[in-house]
Amino acid sequence: MQPTRNRILCVDDHEDSRGMMKVLLEMWNYEVVLAGAADDGLHLAQSEPFDMYLLDTHLPDESAFELCEQICGIPGHAPVVFISTAPYEIDKQRGRESGAIAYLTKPLDFDVLEITLTRLITQALGSGLENTGVCPTV
């Protein structure tokens, strides 16, 4: 029997970015579910368990910051990480205020991404991050 793989929901409106993220994360032995819009991401977050949420800040149908707040309203939710092309401090602050645990900028440093995911999932599964329905700030 194979060990259970950690599940990550990646919400990004750019098809190539979603595909690249799926390939990369699967190489690191994560199970990856993709969504191209906020409403699809929220539906998945409400109906399936995940160990991590990766959100692009620019979504076509709704603000990713609003999506983050909605995910953080789900009891027992997993940590949320933003991945964005916007490197500005105001965007990082808005991400923290909406409940994200981390905010990474593109182009991604894959080593930093891997370390961040491993650390946050380990903390969340080991109760180092309380999944009480409210995301702590960074």
Rosetta constraint file for C-alpha pairs under 8 A:
AtomPair CA 5 CA 29 HARMONIC 6.54 0.50
AtomPair CA 5 CA 30 HARMONIC 5.50 0.50
AtomPair CA 5 CA 31 HARMONIC 5.91 0.50
AtomPair CA 6 CA 29 HARMONIC 7.88 0.50
AtomPair CA 6 CA 30 HARMONIC 5.28 0.50
AtomPair CA 6 CA 31 HARMONIC 5.99 0.50
AtomPair CA 6 CA 50 HARMONIC 7.48 0.50
AtomPair CA 6 CA 51 HARMONIC 5.89 0.50
AtomPair CA 7 CA 30 HARMONIC 5.95 0.50
AtomPair CA 7 CA 31 HARMONIC 4.69 0.50
AtomPair CA 7 CA 32 HARMONIC 5.84 0.50
AtomPair CA 7 CA 33 HARMONIC 7.51 0.50
AtomPair CA 7 CA 49 HARMONIC 7.68 0.50
AtomPair CA 7 CA 50 HARMONIC 4.97 0.50
AtomPair CA 7 CA 51 HARMONIC 5.24 0.50
AtomPair CA 7 CA 52 HARMONIC 6.71 0.50
AtomPair CA 8 CA 30 HARMONIC 6.89 0.50
AtomPair CA 8 CA 31 HARMONIC 6.23 0.50
AtomPair CA 8 CA 32 HARMONIC 4.99 0.50
AtomPair CA 8 CA 33 HARMONIC 6.26 0.50
AtomPair CA 8 CA 50 HARMONIC 5.65 0.50
AtomPair CA 8 CA 51 HARMONIC 5.84 0.50
AtomPair CA 8 CA 52 HARMONIC 4.82 0.50
AtomPair CA 8 CA 53 HARMONIC 5.71 0.50
AtomPair CA 8 CA 54 HARMONIC 7.21 0.50
AtomPair CA 9 CA 32 HARMONIC 5.98 0.50
AtomPair CA 9 CA 33 HARMONIC 4.87 0.50
AtomPair CA 9 CA 34 HARMONIC 5.89 0.50
AtomPair CA 9 CA 35 HARMONIC 7.47 0.50
AtomPair CA 9 CA 41 HARMONIC 7.57 0.50
AtomPair CA 9 CA 45 HARMONIC 7.75 0.50
AtomPair CA 9 CA 50 HARMONIC 6.60 0.50
AtomPair CA 9 CA 52 HARMONIC 6.46 0.50
AtomPair CA 9 CA 53 HARMONIC 4.91 0.50
AtomPair CA 9 CA 54 HARMONIC 6.15 0.50
AtomPair CA 10 CA 18 HARMONIC 7.03 0.50
AtomPair CA 10 CA 21 HARMONIC 7.82 0.50
AtomPair CA 10 CA 32 HARMONIC 7.11 0.50
AtomPair CA 10 CA 33 HARMONIC 6.28 0.50
AtomPair CA 10 CA 34 HARMONIC 5.05 0.50
AtomPair CA 10 CA 35 HARMONIC 6.29 0.50
AtomPair CA 10 CA 41 HARMONIC 7.98 0.50
AtomPair CA 10 CA 53 HARMONIC 6.03 0.50
AtomPair CA 10 CA 54 HARMONIC 4.67 0.50
AtomPair CA 10 CA 55 HARMONIC 5.99 0.50
AtomPair CA 11 CA 18 HARMONIC 7.51 0.50
AtomPair CA 11 CA 34 HARMONIC 6.01 0.50
AtomPair CA 11 CA 35 HARMONIC 4.72 0.50
AtomPair CA 11 CA 36 HARMONIC 5.66 0.50
AtomPair CA 11 CA 37 HARMONIC 6.52 0.50
AtomPair CA 11 CA 38 HARMONIC 7.07 0.50
AtomPair CA 11 CA 41 HARMONIC 6.01 0.50
AtomPair CA 11 CA 53 HARMONIC 7.77 0.50
AtomPair CA 11 CA 54 HARMONIC 6.22 0.50
AtomPair CA 11 CA 55 HARMONIC 4.91 0.50
AtomPair CA 11 CA 56 HARMONIC 6.19 0.50
AtomPair CA 12 CA 17 HARMONIC 7.08 0.50
AtomPair CA 12 CA 18 HARMONIC 5.96 0.50
AtomPair CA 12 CA 34 HARMONIC 7.81 0.50
AtomPair CA 12 CA 35 HARMONIC 6.48 0.50
AtomPair CA 12 CA 36 HARMONIC 5.11 0.50
AtomPair CA 12 CA 37 HARMONIC 6.71 0.50
AtomPair CA 12 CA 55 HARMONIC 6.29 0.50
AtomPair CA 12 CA 56 HARMONIC 5.04 0.50
AtomPair CA 12 CA 58 HARMONIC 7.64 0.50
AtomPair CA 12 CA 59 HARMONIC 6.72 0.50
AtomPair CA 13 CA 18 HARMONIC 7.64 0.50
AtomPair CA 13 CA 35 HARMONIC 7.60 0.50
AtomPair CA 13 CA 36 HARMONIC 4.33 0.50
AtomPair CA 13 CA 37 HARMONIC 5.82 0.50
AtomPair CA 13 CA 56 HARMONIC 7.63 0.50
AtomPair CA 13 CA 58 HARMONIC 7.43 0.50
AtomPair CA 13 CA 59 HARMONIC 5.67 0.50
AtomPair CA 13 CA 60 HARMONIC 6.87 0.50
AtomPair CA 14 CA 18 HARMONIC 6.30 0.50
AtomPair CA 14 CA 36 HARMONIC 7.09 0.50
AtomPair CA 15 CA 19 HARMONIC 6.16 0.50
AtomPair CA 15 CA 36 HARMONIC 7.31 0.50
AtomPair CA 16 CA 20 HARMONIC 6.07 0.50
AtomPair CA 17 CA 21 HARMONIC 6.03 0.50
AtomPair CA 18 CA 22 HARMONIC 6.13 0.50
AtomPair CA 18 CA 34 HARMONIC 6.72 0.50
AtomPair CA 18 CA 36 HARMONIC 7.91 0.50
AtomPair CA 19 CA 23 HARMONIC 6.31 0.50
AtomPair CA 20 CA 24 HARMONIC 6.17 0.50
AtomPair CA 21 CA 25 HARMONIC 5.96 0.50
AtomPair CA 22 CA 26 HARMONIC 5.95 0.50
AtomPair CA 22 CA 32 HARMONIC 5.91 0.50
AtomPair CA 22 CA 33 HARMONIC 7.83 0.50
AtomPair CA 22 CA 34 HARMONIC 7.67 0.50
AtomPair CA 23 CA 27 HARMONIC 6.21 0.50
AtomPair CA 24 CA 28 HARMONIC 6.61 0.50
AtomPair CA 25 CA 29 HARMONIC 6.45 0.50
AtomPair CA 25 CA 30 HARMONIC 5.44 0.50
AtomPair CA 25 CA 31 HARMONIC 7.50 0.50
AtomPair CA 25 CA 32 HARMONIC 6.97 0.50
AtomPair CA 26 CA 30 HARMONIC 4.92 0.50
AtomPair CA 26 CA 31 HARMONIC 6.16 0.50
AtomPair CA 26 CA 32 HARMONIC 6.81 0.50
AtomPair CA 34 CA 41 HARMONIC 7.94 0.50
AtomPair CA 35 CA 40 HARMONIC 5.78 0.50
AtomPair CA 35 CA 41 HARMONIC 5.39 0.50
AtomPair CA 36 CA 40 HARMONIC 6.99 0.50
AtomPair CA 36 CA 41 HARMONIC 7.49 0.50
AtomPair CA 36 CA 59 HARMONIC 7.83 0.50
AtomPair CA 37 CA 41 HARMONIC 6.24 0.50
AtomPair CA 37 CA 59 HARMONIC 5.98 0.50
AtomPair CA 37 CA 60 HARMONIC 6.49 0.50
AtomPair CA 37 CA 61 HARMONIC 6.29 0.50
AtomPair CA 37 CA 62 HARMONIC 7.79 0.50
AtomPair CA 38 CA 42 HARMONIC 6.03 0.50
AtomPair CA 38 CA 59 HARMONIC 6.54 0.50
AtomPair CA 38 CA 60 HARMONIC 7.81 0.50
AtomPair CA 38 CA 61 HARMONIC 6.27 0.50
AtomPair CA 38 CA 62 HARMONIC 5.89 0.50
AtomPair CA 38 CA 63 HARMONIC 7.57 0.50
AtomPair CA 38 CA 64 HARMONIC 6.75 0.50
AtomPair CA 38 CA 67 HARMONIC 6.18 0.50
AtomPair CA 39 CA 43 HARMONIC 6.16 0.50
AtomPair CA 39 CA 61 HARMONIC 7.37 0.50
AtomPair CA 39 CA 62 HARMONIC 7.72 0.50
AtomPair CA 40 CA 44 HARMONIC 6.26 0.50
AtomPair CA 41 CA 45 HARMONIC 6.06 0.50
AtomPair CA 42 CA 46 HARMONIC 6.07 0.50
AtomPair CA 42 CA 67 HARMONIC 6.80 0.50
AtomPair CA 42 CA 70 HARMONIC 7.42 0.50
AtomPair CA 42 CA 71 HARMONIC 6.80 0.50
AtomPair CA 43 CA 47 HARMONIC 6.18 0.50
AtomPair CA 44 CA 48 HARMONIC 5.68 0.50
AtomPair CA 45 CA 49 HARMONIC 6.86 0.50
AtomPair CA 45 CA 50 HARMONIC 7.22 0.50
AtomPair CA 45 CA 71 HARMONIC 6.69 0.50
AtomPair CA 46 CA 71 HARMONIC 7.78 0.50
AtomPair CA 46 CA 74 HARMONIC 7.02 0.50
AtomPair CA 50 CA 77 HARMONIC 7.67 0.50
AtomPair CA 50 CA 78 HARMONIC 6.32 0.50
AtomPair CA 51 CA 78 HARMONIC 5.14 0.50
AtomPair CA 51 CA 79 HARMONIC 7.18 0.50
AtomPair CA 51 CA 121 HARMONIC 6.31 0.50
AtomPair CA 51 CA 124 HARMONIC 7.82 0.50
AtomPair CA 51 CA 125 HARMONIC 7.95 0.50
AtomPair CA 52 CA 78 HARMONIC 5.16 0.50
AtomPair CA 52 CA 79 HARMONIC 5.25 0.50
AtomPair CA 52 CA 80 HARMONIC 6.09 0.50
AtomPair CA 52 CA 81 HARMONIC 7.66 0.50
AtomPair CA 52 CA 117 HARMONIC 7.75 0.50
AtomPair CA 52 CA 121 HARMONIC 6.77 0.50
AtomPair CA 53 CA 78 HARMONIC 6.84 0.50
AtomPair CA 53 CA 79 HARMONIC 6.27 0.50
AtomPair CA 53 CA 80 HARMONIC 4.68 0.50
AtomPair CA 53 CA 81 HARMONIC 6.10 0.50
AtomPair CA 54 CA 80 HARMONIC 6.06 0.50
AtomPair CA 54 CA 81 HARMONIC 4.96 0.50
AtomPair CA 54 CA 82 HARMONIC 5.78 0.50
AtomPair CA 54 CA 83 HARMONIC 6.72 0.50
AtomPair CA 55 CA 64 HARMONIC 6.73 0.50
AtomPair CA 55 CA 68 HARMONIC 7.92 0.50
AtomPair CA 55 CA 80 HARMONIC 7.34 0.50
AtomPair CA 55 CA 81 HARMONIC 6.26 0.50
AtomPair CA 55 CA 82 HARMONIC 4.81 0.50
AtomPair CA 55 CA 83 HARMONIC 5.92 0.50
AtomPair CA 56 CA 64 HARMONIC 6.79 0.50
AtomPair CA 56 CA 82 HARMONIC 5.81 0.50
AtomPair CA 56 CA 83 HARMONIC 5.00 0.50
AtomPair CA 56 CA 84 HARMONIC 5.47 0.50
AtomPair CA 57 CA 63 HARMONIC 7.09 0.50
AtomPair CA 57 CA 64 HARMONIC 4.95 0.50
AtomPair CA 57 CA 65 HARMONIC 6.93 0.50
AtomPair CA 57 CA 82 HARMONIC 6.52 0.50
AtomPair CA 57 CA 83 HARMONIC 6.77 0.50
AtomPair CA 57 CA 84 HARMONIC 5.57 0.50
AtomPair CA 58 CA 63 HARMONIC 6.90 0.50
AtomPair CA 58 CA 64 HARMONIC 6.43 0.50
AtomPair CA 58 CA 84 HARMONIC 7.62 0.50
AtomPair CA 59 CA 63 HARMONIC 6.18 0.50
AtomPair CA 59 CA 64 HARMONIC 6.17 0.50
AtomPair CA 62 CA 66 HARMONIC 7.12 0.50
AtomPair CA 62 CA 67 HARMONIC 7.33 0.50
AtomPair CA 63 CA 67 HARMONIC 6.43 0.50
AtomPair CA 64 CA 68 HARMONIC 6.06 0.50
AtomPair CA 65 CA 69 HARMONIC 6.38 0.50
AtomPair CA 65 CA 94 HARMONIC 7.30 0.50
AtomPair CA 65 CA 95 HARMONIC 6.29 0.50
AtomPair CA 65 CA 98 HARMONIC 5.65 0.50
AtomPair CA 66 CA 70 HARMONIC 6.26 0.50
AtomPair CA 66 CA 98 HARMONIC 7.09 0.50
AtomPair CA 67 CA 71 HARMONIC 6.14 0.50
AtomPair CA 68 CA 72 HARMONIC 6.08 0.50
AtomPair CA 68 CA 80 HARMONIC 6.98 0.50
AtomPair CA 68 CA 98 HARMONIC 5.98 0.50
AtomPair CA 68 CA 99 HARMONIC 6.40 0.50
AtomPair CA 68 CA 100 HARMONIC 6.89 0.50
AtomPair CA 69 CA 73 HARMONIC 6.33 0.50
AtomPair CA 69 CA 98 HARMONIC 5.20 0.50
AtomPair CA 69 CA 99 HARMONIC 6.18 0.50
AtomPair CA 70 CA 74 HARMONIC 6.96 0.50
AtomPair CA 71 CA 77 HARMONIC 6.75 0.50
AtomPair CA 72 CA 77 HARMONIC 6.21 0.50
AtomPair CA 72 CA 99 HARMONIC 6.53 0.50
AtomPair CA 72 CA 133 HARMONIC 5.37 0.50
AtomPair CA 72 CA 134 HARMONIC 5.35 0.50
AtomPair CA 72 CA 135 HARMONIC 5.71 0.50
AtomPair CA 73 CA 77 HARMONIC 7.72 0.50
AtomPair CA 73 CA 133 HARMONIC 5.05 0.50
AtomPair CA 73 CA 134 HARMONIC 6.36 0.50
AtomPair CA 74 CA 133 HARMONIC 5.44 0.50
AtomPair CA 75 CA 131 HARMONIC 7.04 0.50
AtomPair CA 75 CA 132 HARMONIC 5.84 0.50
AtomPair CA 75 CA 133 HARMONIC 4.34 0.50
AtomPair CA 76 CA 131 HARMONIC 4.52 0.50
AtomPair CA 76 CA 132 HARMONIC 5.43 0.50
AtomPair CA 76 CA 133 HARMONIC 5.69 0.50
AtomPair CA 77 CA 131 HARMONIC 5.55 0.50
AtomPair CA 77 CA 132 HARMONIC 7.35 0.50
AtomPair CA 77 CA 133 HARMONIC 6.13 0.50
AtomPair CA 78 CA 124 HARMONIC 7.01 0.50
AtomPair CA 78 CA 131 HARMONIC 6.41 0.50
AtomPair CA 79 CA 100 HARMONIC 6.98 0.50
AtomPair CA 79 CA 101 HARMONIC 6.19 0.50
AtomPair CA 79 CA 120 HARMONIC 7.01 0.50
AtomPair CA 79 CA 121 HARMONIC 7.58 0.50
AtomPair CA 79 CA 124 HARMONIC 7.21 0.50
AtomPair CA 79 CA 129 HARMONIC 7.93 0.50
AtomPair CA 79 CA 131 HARMONIC 7.88 0.50
AtomPair CA 79 CA 135 HARMONIC 7.15 0.50
AtomPair CA 80 CA 99 HARMONIC 7.30 0.50
AtomPair CA 80 CA 100 HARMONIC 4.83 0.50
AtomPair CA 80 CA 101 HARMONIC 5.75 0.50
AtomPair CA 80 CA 102 HARMONIC 7.13 0.50
AtomPair CA 80 CA 135 HARMONIC 7.98 0.50
AtomPair CA 81 CA 100 HARMONIC 5.49 0.50
AtomPair CA 81 CA 101 HARMONIC 5.80 0.50
AtomPair CA 81 CA 102 HARMONIC 4.83 0.50
AtomPair CA 81 CA 103 HARMONIC 5.74 0.50
AtomPair CA 81 CA 104 HARMONIC 7.43 0.50
AtomPair CA 82 CA 95 HARMONIC 7.13 0.50
AtomPair CA 82 CA 100 HARMONIC 6.78 0.50
AtomPair CA 82 CA 102 HARMONIC 6.33 0.50
AtomPair CA 82 CA 103 HARMONIC 4.63 0.50
AtomPair CA 82 CA 104 HARMONIC 6.02 0.50
AtomPair CA 83 CA 103 HARMONIC 6.04 0.50
AtomPair CA 83 CA 104 HARMONIC 4.84 0.50
AtomPair CA 83 CA 105 HARMONIC 5.55 0.50
AtomPair CA 83 CA 106 HARMONIC 6.80 0.50
AtomPair CA 84 CA 103 HARMONIC 7.54 0.50
AtomPair CA 84 CA 104 HARMONIC 6.39 0.50
AtomPair CA 84 CA 105 HARMONIC 4.83 0.50
AtomPair CA 84 CA 106 HARMONIC 5.69 0.50
AtomPair CA 85 CA 105 HARMONIC 5.53 0.50
AtomPair CA 85 CA 106 HARMONIC 4.91 0.50
AtomPair CA 85 CA 107 HARMONIC 7.32 0.50
AtomPair CA 86 CA 91 HARMONIC 6.76 0.50
AtomPair CA 86 CA 105 HARMONIC 6.69 0.50
AtomPair CA 86 CA 106 HARMONIC 7.87 0.50
AtomPair CA 87 CA 91 HARMONIC 7.18 0.50
AtomPair CA 87 CA 92 HARMONIC 7.45 0.50
AtomPair CA 87 CA 105 HARMONIC 5.91 0.50
AtomPair CA 88 CA 92 HARMONIC 6.52 0.50
AtomPair CA 89 CA 93 HARMONIC 6.04 0.50
AtomPair CA 90 CA 94 HARMONIC 6.12 0.50
AtomPair CA 91 CA 95 HARMONIC 6.14 0.50
AtomPair CA 92 CA 96 HARMONIC 6.33 0.50
AtomPair CA 92 CA 103 HARMONIC 6.16 0.50
AtomPair CA 93 CA 97 HARMONIC 6.12 0.50
AtomPair CA 94 CA 98 HARMONIC 6.13 0.50
AtomPair CA 95 CA 99 HARMONIC 6.46 0.50
AtomPair CA 95 CA 100 HARMONIC 5.53 0.50
AtomPair CA 95 CA 103 HARMONIC 6.90 0.50
AtomPair CA 96 CA 100 HARMONIC 5.00 0.50
AtomPair CA 96 CA 101 HARMONIC 6.71 0.50
AtomPair CA 96 CA 102 HARMONIC 7.48 0.50
AtomPair CA 96 CA 103 HARMONIC 7.93 0.50
AtomPair CA 96 CA 137 HARMONIC 5.17 0.50
AtomPair CA 96 CA 138 HARMONIC 5.97 0.50
AtomPair CA 97 CA 137 HARMONIC 6.74 0.50
AtomPair CA 99 CA 134 HARMONIC 7.15 0.50
AtomPair CA 99 CA 135 HARMONIC 4.58 0.50
AtomPair CA 99 CA 136 HARMONIC 6.15 0.50
AtomPair CA 99 CA 137 HARMONIC 5.93 0.50
AtomPair CA 100 CA 135 HARMONIC 6.50 0.50
AtomPair CA 100 CA 136 HARMONIC 7.42 0.50
AtomPair CA 100 CA 137 HARMONIC 6.55 0.50
AtomPair CA 100 CA 138 HARMONIC 7.24 0.50
AtomPair CA 101 CA 135 HARMONIC 7.09 0.50
AtomPair CA 101 CA 136 HARMONIC 6.61 0.50
AtomPair CA 101 CA 137 HARMONIC 5.95 0.50
AtomPair CA 101 CA 138 HARMONIC 5.25 0.50
AtomPair CA 102 CA 138 HARMONIC 6.36 0.50
AtomPair CA 104 CA 108 HARMONIC 7.11 0.50
AtomPair CA 104 CA 113 HARMONIC 7.72 0.50
AtomPair CA 108 CA 112 HARMONIC 7.83 0.50
AtomPair CA 108 CA 113 HARMONIC 7.16 0.50
AtomPair CA 109 CA 113 HARMONIC 6.32 0.50
AtomPair CA 110 CA 114 HARMONIC 6.08 0.50
AtomPair CA 111 CA 115 HARMONIC 6.17 0.50
AtomPair CA 112 CA 116 HARMONIC 5.95 0.50
AtomPair CA 113 CA 117 HARMONIC 6.11 0.50
AtomPair CA 114 CA 118 HARMONIC 6.08 0.50
AtomPair CA 115 CA 119 HARMONIC 6.00 0.50
AtomPair CA 116 CA 120 HARMONIC 6.03 0.50
AtomPair CA 117 CA 121 HARMONIC 5.91 0.50
AtomPair CA 118 CA 122 HARMONIC 5.95 0.50
AtomPair CA 119 CA 123 HARMONIC 6.10 0.50
AtomPair CA 120 CA 124 HARMONIC 5.98 0.50
AtomPair CA 120 CA 129 HARMONIC 7.79 0.50
AtomPair CA 121 CA 125 HARMONIC 5.98 0.50
AtomPair CA 122 CA 126 HARMONIC 5.93 0.50
AtomPair CA 122 CA 128 HARMONIC 7.82 0.50
AtomPair CA 123 CA 127 HARMONIC 5.93 0.50
AtomPair CA 123 CA 128 HARMONIC 4.24 0.50
AtomPair CA 123 CA 129 HARMONIC 5.55 0.50
AtomPair CA 124 CA 128 HARMONIC 5.42 0.50
AtomPair CA 124 CA 129 HARMONIC 4.59 0.50
AtomPair CA 124 CA 130 HARMONIC 6.72 0.50
AtomPair CA 124 CA 131 HARMONIC 7.23 0.50
AtomPair CA 125 CA 129 HARMONIC 7.85 0.50
AtomPair CA 127 CA 131 HARMONIC 7.74 0.50
AtomPair CA 129 CA 136 HARMONIC 7.99 0.50
AtomPair CA 131 CA 135 HARMONIC 7.39 0.50
